[in-house]
Amino acid sequence: MPAVYLASFFVTEGGLISYGPDSVDPSRQAAGYVDRILKGEKPADLPVQSATKYELVINLKAAKAIGLTVPPSLLFRADEIIE
């Protein structure tokens, strides 16, 4: 059954497509928060942040297995393609 997952882990394990937050970006944001807290800011005064970078991963092997042709325009936008 073709599906779109939130994490790229599922695609590397055989899933079709994932589209979700970059796995490194939240760590970078957390480091900035820690720095601000250590410099004396109150955690309650810090703004809530959400992901700013998303990644698209496509598994062409899975697409071929189910007879799906992925459009070139979608392949062009992918951050990672698994063949």
PyRosetta script that sets phi, psi and omega in degrees:
from pyrosetta import init, pose_from_sequence

init()
pose = pose_from_sequence("MPAVYLASFFVTEGGLISYGPDSVDPSRQAAGYVDRILKGEKPADLPVQSATKYELVINLKAAKAIGLTVPPSLLFRADEIIE")
pose.set_psi(1, 119.5)
pose.set_omega(1, 178.0)
pose.set_phi(2, -67.7)
pose.set_psi(2, 141.5)
pose.set_omega(2, -179.6)
pose.set_phi(3, -150.9)
pose.set_psi(3, 158.9)
pose.set_omega(3, 173.8)
pose.set_phi(4, -109.1)
pose.set_psi(4, 123.9)
pose.set_omega(4, -176.2)
pose.set_phi(5, -103.8)
pose.set_psi(5, 164.0)
pose.set_omega(5, 179.4)
pose.set_phi(6, -84.0)
pose.set_psi(6, -32.1)
pose.set_omega(6, -176.0)
pose.set_phi(7, -116.5)
pose.set_psi(7, 143.9)
pose.set_omega(7, -178.3)
pose.set_phi(8, -67.6)
pose.set_psi(8, -18.8)
pose.set_omega(8, 177.8)
pose.set_phi(9, -53.6)
pose.set_psi(9, -41.1)
pose.set_omega(9, -177.7)
pose.set_phi(10, -65.5)
pose.set_psi(10, -33.2)
pose.set_omega(10, -179.8)
pose.set_phi(11, -73.8)
pose.set_psi(11, -39.2)
pose.set_omega(11, 177.9)
pose.set_phi(12, -66.8)
pose.set_psi(12, -21.3)
pose.set_omega(12, 178.2)
pose.set_phi(13, -93.8)
pose.set_psi(13, 6.5)
pose.set_omega(13, 175.4)
pose.set_phi(14, 120.9)
pose.set_psi(14, -3.3)
pose.set_omega(14, 178.0)
pose.set_phi(15, -70.5)
pose.set_psi(15, 169.5)
pose.set_omega(15, -175.2)
pose.set_phi(16, -83.6)
pose.set_psi(16, -59.9)
pose.set_omega(16, -174.8)
pose.set_phi(17, -142.1)
pose.set_psi(17, 145.0)
pose.set_omega(17, 169.5)
pose.set_phi(18, -130.2)
pose.set_psi(18, 143.3)
pose.set_omega(18, 175.2)
pose.set_phi(19, -141.7)
pose.set_psi(19, 112.2)
pose.set_omega(19, -177.8)
pose.set_phi(20, -166.4)
pose.set_psi(20, -179.0)
pose.set_omega(20, -178.5)
pose.set_phi(21, -59.7)
pose.set_psi(21, 143.0)
pose.set_omega(21, 175.2)
pose.set_phi(22, -60.4)
pose.set_psi(22, 135.4)
pose.set_omega(22, -175.5)
pose.set_phi(23, -74.0)
pose.set_psi(23, -17.6)
pose.set_omega(23, -178.9)
pose.set_phi(24, -91.7)
pose.set_psi(24, -32.1)
pose.set_omega(24, -174.7)
pose.set_phi(25, -57.2)
pose.set_psi(25, -44.9)
pose.set_omega(25, 178.9)
pose.set_phi(26, -60.2)
pose.set_psi(26, -32.1)
pose.set_omega(26, 177.9)
pose.set_phi(27, -66.3)
pose.set_psi(27, -39.9)
pose.set_omega(27, 177.5)
pose.set_phi(28, -64.0)
pose.set_psi(28, -42.6)
pose.set_omega(28, 178.9)
pose.set_phi(29, -64.6)
pose.set_psi(29, -39.9)
pose.set_omega(29, 179.6)
pose.set_phi(30, -63.1)
pose.set_psi(30, -39.2)
pose.set_omega(30, 179.3)
pose.set_phi(31, -61.9)
pose.set_psi(31, -39.3)
pose.set_omega(31, 177.3)
pose.set_phi(32, -64.5)
pose.set_psi(32, -38.6)
pose.set_omega(32, 177.8)
pose.set_phi(33, -65.2)
pose.set_psi(33, -45.3)
pose.set_omega(33, 179.5)
pose.set_phi(34, -59.4)
pose.set_psi(34, -44.0)
pose.set_omega(34, 179.1)
pose.set_phi(35, -58.8)
pose.set_psi(35, -45.5)
pose.set_omega(35, -178.9)
pose.set_phi(36, -66.1)
pose.set_psi(36, -37.9)
pose.set_omega(36, 178.7)
pose.set_phi(37, -67.4)
pose.set_psi(37, -42.3)
pose.set_omega(37, 179.4)
pose.set_phi(38, -66.4)
pose.set_psi(38, -23.2)
pose.set_omega(38, 177.3)
pose.set_phi(39, -87.0)
pose.set_psi(39, 1.9)
pose.set_omega(39, 172.1)
pose.set_phi(40, 111.9)
pose.set_psi(40, -3.0)
pose.set_omega(40, 178.7)
pose.set_phi(41, -73.3)
pose.set_psi(41, 146.9)
pose.set_omega(41, 177.7)
pose.set_phi(42, -79.6)
pose.set_psi(42, 133.7)
pose.set_omega(42, 178.4)
pose.set_phi(43, -56.4)
pose.set_psi(43, -33.2)
pose.set_omega(43, -179.7)
pose.set_phi(44, -67.4)
pose.set_psi(44, -21.8)
pose.set_omega(44, -179.5)
pose.set_phi(45, -88.3)
pose.set_psi(45, -8.5)
pose.set_omega(45, -179.4)
pose.set_phi(46, -79.0)
pose.set_psi(46, 141.5)
pose.set_omega(46, -179.0)
pose.set_phi(47, -73.9)
pose.set_psi(47, 153.0)
pose.set_omega(47, 174.1)
pose.set_phi(48, -76.2)
pose.set_psi(48, 132.8)
pose.set_omega(48, -179.8)
pose.set_phi(49, -118.0)
pose.set_psi(49, 150.9)
pose.set_omega(49, 174.8)
pose.set_phi(50, -121.5)
pose.set_psi(50, 174.0)
pose.set_omega(50, -179.0)
pose.set_phi(51, -60.2)
pose.set_psi(51, 141.7)
pose.set_omega(51, 178.8)
pose.set_phi(52, -112.5)
pose.set_psi(52, -15.1)
pose.set_omega(52, -179.6)
pose.set_phi(53, -129.0)
pose.set_psi(53, 130.7)
pose.set_omega(53, 178.1)
pose.set_phi(54, -118.2)
pose.set_psi(54, 150.8)
pose.set_omega(54, 179.7)
pose.set_phi(55, -124.2)
pose.set_psi(55, 143.8)
pose.set_omega(55, 178.6)
pose.set_phi(56, -112.5)
pose.set_psi(56, 122.8)
pose.set_omega(56, 179.4)
pose.set_phi(57, -122.8)
pose.set_psi(57, 132.0)
pose.set_omega(57, -177.4)
pose.set_phi(58, -123.6)
pose.set_psi(58, 134.0)
pose.set_omega(58, 177.1)
pose.set_phi(59, -103.6)
pose.set_psi(59, 101.9)
pose.set_omega(59, -178.6)
pose.set_phi(60, -70.2)
pose.set_psi(60, -28.4)
pose.set_omega(60, 177.9)
pose.set_phi(61, -64.6)
pose.set_psi(61, -42.9)
pose.set_omega(61, 178.2)
pose.set_phi(62, -67.2)
pose.set_psi(62, -39.2)
pose.set_omega(62, 178.8)
pose.set_phi(63, -62.1)
pose.set_psi(63, -43.0)
pose.set_omega(63, 179.6)
pose.set_phi(64, -64.9)
pose.set_psi(64, -38.5)
pose.set_omega(64, -178.6)
pose.set_phi(65, -62.3)
pose.set_psi(65, -29.3)
pose.set_omega(65, 179.7)
pose.set_phi(66, -103.0)
pose.set_psi(66, 6.3)
pose.set_omega(66, 177.1)
pose.set_phi(67, 76.4)
pose.set_psi(67, 28.0)
pose.set_omega(67, -178.4)
pose.set_phi(68, -101.1)
pose.set_psi(68, 131.8)
pose.set_omega(68, 175.1)
pose.set_phi(69, -100.0)
pose.set_psi(69, 121.0)
pose.set_omega(69, -179.5)
pose.set_phi(70, -87.2)
pose.set_psi(70, 125.9)
pose.set_omega(70, -178.7)
pose.set_phi(71, -61.4)
pose.set_psi(71, 142.8)
pose.set_omega(71, 178.7)
pose.set_phi(72, -56.8)
pose.set_psi(72, -33.6)
pose.set_omega(72, 179.6)
pose.set_phi(73, -63.4)
pose.set_psi(73, -33.5)
pose.set_omega(73, 177.6)
pose.set_phi(74, -75.5)
pose.set_psi(74, -39.1)
pose.set_omega(74, 177.1)
pose.set_phi(75, -62.7)
pose.set_psi(75, -36.8)
pose.set_omega(75, 179.8)
pose.set_phi(76, -63.4)
pose.set_psi(76, -34.6)
pose.set_omega(76, -177.6)
pose.set_phi(77, -84.2)
pose.set_psi(77, -12.0)
pose.set_omega(77, -176.5)
pose.set_phi(78, -68.3)
pose.set_psi(78, 141.1)
pose.set_omega(78, 174.9)
pose.set_phi(79, -80.6)
pose.set_psi(79, -29.3)
pose.set_omega(79, 179.2)
pose.set_phi(80, -147.9)
pose.set_psi(80, 139.1)
pose.set_omega(80, 177.3)
pose.set_phi(81, -123.9)
pose.set_psi(81, 126.9)
pose.set_omega(81, 178.5)
pose.set_phi(82, -102.6)
pose.set_psi(82, 124.3)
pose.set_omega(82, -176.7)
pose.set_phi(83, -107.8)
pose.dump_pdb("model.pdb")
